[in-house]
Amino acid sequence: MIENLKNIEIFSDLSNEELAAYEHFFRTRKYKKNHILMFENDDTEEIYFIHSGLLKIYRMHDGKEIILGIATPGDVIGETEALSDVDYRLSTVEALSDVTLLTISKKNFLFLIDTHPVILKRTYSILANRTRRLNRLIRYLTFFDVRRKVANLIVDFYYNFGTTNDGLSKIDMKINQSLFADMLGVSRESVSKTLSEFQHEKIIEFRGKYLHIIDKKKLFLICDEAEEFQDLRKWK
């Protein structure tokens, strides 16, 4: 448990002895793919820390889903509500894969923050980065055409899940057209058409459910320098 907590950014400044003293605050929970941990507006207060697996955070409107982000190991879910005056969840959270989580109650989380202010500093840093990612998402949704939206999202995936082998870049995450559509606020048909164009232009190709980038230079040209500092594409 202690080693798992050390891998979580919020607790990375605490010593093993300090973490051992609070180990009893945490519970380990496992969920299967597609399990919904919480719905937006739920009146719950647990905070979740991801040990393994992926979660998607999204909101619904008129039956349509818009994905606000993808949470990966080391991320925290629910800290925003814990620091606010109300417990109502801001968004729905669903498992994209089988996940293992560490959970803590709001009461115990706030106790840790009061006892170790460095945890609050780390939490504010995470919230600031999350705001930056949402600002980038708003820019995608507002100003870009579908072709640039899809290209930029592929590059974002590359910066966060990319691996390179024999000069070929692979997005090491299973991606389908629905995920693209729900992250970009466009129709699945538009995404399908754009991805087909990219494949025809030999920019990308799919091998199974994994996307491979064939021509990174062409892909970045389509992005048209949409991100001046490429490191800002990293989600954490």
C-alpha positions as CSV (number, residue, x, y, z in Angstrom):
1,M,0.0,0.0,0.0
2,I,2.8,2.5,0.9
3,E,4.6,2.0,-2.4
4,N,1.3,2.5,-4.2
5,L,0.7,5.8,-2.4
6,K,4.2,7.0,-3.2
7,N,3.4,6.7,-6.9
8,I,0.5,9.2,-6.5
9,E,1.7,12.7,-7.1
10,I,-0.3,14.3,-4.3
11,F,1.5,12.1,-1.7
12,S,5.0,12.0,-3.3
13,D,6.5,14.5,-0.7
14,L,5.5,12.4,2.3
15,S,8.0,9.9,3.8
16,N,7.3,6.2,4.1
17,E,6.9,6.6,7.8
18,E,4.3,9.4,7.3
19,L,2.4,7.3,4.8
20,A,2.5,4.3,7.0
21,A,0.8,6.3,9.8
22,Y,-2.2,7.0,7.4
23,E,-2.4,3.7,5.6
24,H,-5.6,2.8,7.4
25,F,-7.3,5.8,5.8
26,F,-7.3,4.1,2.4
27,R,-9.2,1.2,0.8
28,T,-8.4,-0.7,-2.4
29,R,-11.2,-1.1,-4.9
30,K,-11.3,-2.9,-8.2
31,Y,-13.8,-2.2,-11.0
32,K,-14.3,-3.8,-14.4
33,K,-14.3,-2.0,-17.7
34,N,-17.4,0.2,-18.3
35,H,-18.2,0.4,-14.6
36,I,-19.5,3.9,-13.7
37,L,-17.9,5.1,-10.5
38,M,-20.0,8.2,-10.2
39,F,-22.6,10.2,-12.1
40,E,-22.6,14.0,-12.3
41,N,-24.6,15.6,-9.6
42,D,-24.3,12.5,-7.3
43,D,-24.2,13.4,-3.7
44,T,-21.0,11.4,-2.7
45,E,-17.7,12.5,-1.2
46,E,-15.0,9.8,-1.7
47,I,-11.7,10.7,-3.4
48,Y,-10.2,8.2,-5.8
49,F,-6.6,7.6,-6.7
50,I,-5.8,5.5,-9.7
51,H,-3.3,2.7,-9.2
52,S,-3.9,1.0,-12.6
53,G,-6.1,1.4,-15.6
54,L,-7.8,4.3,-17.3
55,L,-10.9,6.3,-16.5
56,K,-12.8,8.8,-18.7
57,I,-14.4,11.9,-17.2
58,Y,-17.4,13.2,-19.2
59,R,-20.7,15.1,-19.1
60,M,-24.0,14.4,-20.9
61,H,-26.3,16.9,-22.7
62,D,-29.3,15.9,-24.7
63,G,-28.1,12.3,-24.8
64,K,-24.7,13.3,-26.1
65,E,-21.4,12.6,-24.3
66,I,-18.5,15.0,-24.2
67,I,-15.3,13.7,-22.7
68,L,-13.5,16.2,-20.6
69,G,-10.4,14.1,-19.9
70,I,-8.8,10.7,-19.5
71,A,-7.4,9.9,-16.1
72,T,-4.3,7.6,-15.9
73,P,-2.4,5.9,-13.1
74,G,-1.3,8.4,-10.4
75,D,-4.2,10.7,-11.1
76,V,-6.8,11.7,-8.5
77,I,-10.6,12.0,-9.0
78,G,-12.9,13.9,-6.6
79,E,-10.4,16.3,-5.0
80,T,-12.2,19.3,-6.6
81,E,-15.5,18.5,-4.8
82,A,-13.6,17.8,-1.6
83,L,-12.2,21.3,-1.6
84,S,-15.5,23.0,-2.4
85,D,-18.6,23.7,-0.3
86,V,-20.7,21.1,-1.9
87,D,-20.3,17.4,-2.6
88,Y,-22.2,17.1,-5.8
89,R,-20.1,15.5,-8.5
90,L,-19.1,17.8,-11.4
91,S,-19.0,15.0,-14.0
92,T,-19.5,11.3,-14.7
93,V,-16.5,8.9,-14.3
94,E,-16.4,5.6,-16.1
95,A,-13.7,2.9,-16.4
96,L,-12.2,2.6,-19.8
97,S,-10.4,-0.6,-18.7
98,D,-10.3,-2.7,-15.6
99,V,-9.1,-0.4,-12.9
100,T,-7.6,-0.6,-9.4
101,L,-8.2,2.4,-7.2
102,L,-7.3,3.6,-3.7
103,T,-10.1,5.5,-2.0
104,I,-10.2,7.9,1.0
105,S,-13.1,9.7,2.6
106,K,-13.4,13.5,2.3
107,K,-13.0,13.9,6.1
108,N,-9.7,12.0,6.1
109,F,-8.4,13.7,3.0
110,L,-9.0,17.2,4.5
111,F,-7.3,16.0,7.7
112,L,-4.2,15.1,5.6
113,I,-4.3,18.5,3.9
114,D,-4.5,20.3,7.3
115,T,-1.6,18.2,8.7
116,H,0.6,18.3,5.6
117,P,0.1,21.6,3.6
118,V,2.4,20.2,0.8
119,I,-0.5,18.0,-0.2
120,L,-2.7,21.0,-0.7
121,K,0.1,22.6,-2.8
122,R,0.3,19.5,-5.0
123,T,-3.5,19.5,-5.3
124,Y,-3.6,23.1,-6.5
125,S,-0.9,22.2,-9.1
126,I,-3.1,19.3,-10.3
127,L,-6.1,21.6,-10.5
128,A,-4.1,24.2,-12.5
129,N,-3.0,21.6,-15.0
130,R,-6.5,20.3,-15.3
131,T,-7.7,23.9,-16.1
132,R,-5.0,24.2,-18.7
133,R,-6.2,21.0,-20.4
134,L,-9.8,22.2,-20.4
135,N,-8.7,25.5,-21.9
136,R,-7.0,23.6,-24.7
137,L,-10.2,21.4,-25.2
138,I,-12.3,24.6,-25.5
139,R,-10.0,25.9,-28.2
140,Y,-10.2,22.6,-30.1
141,L,-14.0,22.7,-29.9
142,T,-14.4,26.3,-30.8
143,F,-11.9,27.2,-33.4
144,F,-10.7,24.2,-35.3
145,D,-12.3,22.3,-38.2
146,V,-12.7,18.6,-38.0
147,R,-9.4,17.8,-39.8
148,R,-7.3,19.9,-37.4
149,K,-9.3,18.7,-34.3
150,V,-8.6,15.0,-35.2
151,A,-4.9,15.7,-36.0
152,N,-4.3,17.6,-32.8
153,L,-6.0,14.9,-30.7
154,I,-3.8,12.2,-32.4
155,V,-0.7,14.2,-31.4
156,D,-2.1,14.6,-27.9
157,F,-2.5,10.8,-27.7
158,Y,1.0,10.4,-29.0
159,Y,2.5,12.7,-26.3
160,N,0.6,10.8,-23.6
161,F,0.5,7.2,-24.8
162,G,3.0,7.1,-27.6
163,T,5.8,4.5,-28.0
164,T,8.4,4.3,-30.8
165,N,9.8,1.1,-32.3
166,D,11.9,0.8,-35.5
167,G,10.9,4.4,-36.3
168,L,7.2,3.7,-36.1
169,S,5.1,5.6,-33.5
170,K,2.3,3.7,-31.9
171,I,-0.5,5.0,-29.6
172,D,-0.4,2.4,-26.9
173,M,-4.0,2.7,-26.0
174,K,-7.0,1.2,-27.8
175,I,-8.9,4.0,-29.6
176,N,-12.1,3.8,-31.4
177,Q,-14.0,6.4,-33.5
178,S,-16.6,7.0,-30.7
179,L,-13.8,8.0,-28.4
180,F,-12.5,10.6,-30.9
181,A,-16.0,11.9,-31.5
182,D,-16.9,12.2,-27.8
183,M,-13.6,14.0,-27.1
184,L,-14.0,16.5,-30.0
185,G,-17.7,17.1,-30.0
186,V,-18.2,16.0,-33.6
187,S,-20.1,13.2,-35.2
188,R,-18.7,9.7,-35.5
189,E,-19.2,9.9,-39.3
190,S,-17.0,13.0,-39.5
191,V,-14.3,11.3,-37.5
192,S,-14.5,8.2,-39.7
193,K,-14.1,10.3,-42.8
194,T,-11.2,12.2,-41.5
195,L,-9.3,9.1,-40.2
196,S,-9.9,7.4,-43.6
197,E,-8.4,10.5,-45.3
198,F,-5.3,10.3,-43.0
199,Q,-4.9,6.6,-43.9
200,H,-5.3,7.3,-47.6
201,E,-2.6,10.0,-47.3
202,K,-0.4,7.5,-45.5
203,I,-0.2,9.6,-42.3
204,I,-1.6,7.0,-40.0
205,E,-2.8,3.4,-40.1
206,F,-4.7,1.2,-37.7
207,R,-3.4,-2.2,-36.7
208,G,-6.2,-3.9,-34.8
209,K,-7.4,-1.2,-32.4
210,Y,-4.0,0.5,-32.1
211,L,-3.3,3.6,-34.1
212,H,0.2,4.0,-35.7
213,I,1.6,7.3,-37.0
214,I,3.4,6.7,-40.3
215,D,4.3,10.3,-41.2
216,K,4.7,12.4,-38.1
217,K,5.8,15.5,-40.1
218,K,2.7,15.6,-42.2
219,L,0.6,15.1,-39.1
220,F,2.2,18.1,-37.3
221,L,1.8,20.2,-40.4
222,I,-2.0,19.6,-40.3
223,C,-2.0,20.8,-36.7
224,D,-0.6,24.1,-38.0
225,E,1.4,24.9,-34.9
226,A,-1.8,24.8,-32.8
227,E,0.3,24.3,-29.7
228,E,3.3,26.6,-29.4
229,F,4.9,24.5,-26.7
230,Q,4.5,20.8,-27.4
231,D,5.1,19.8,-23.8
232,L,1.8,21.4,-22.9
233,R,0.1,18.5,-24.7
234,K,1.2,16.2,-21.8
235,W,-1.8,15.7,-19.5
236,K,0.5,15.5,-16.4
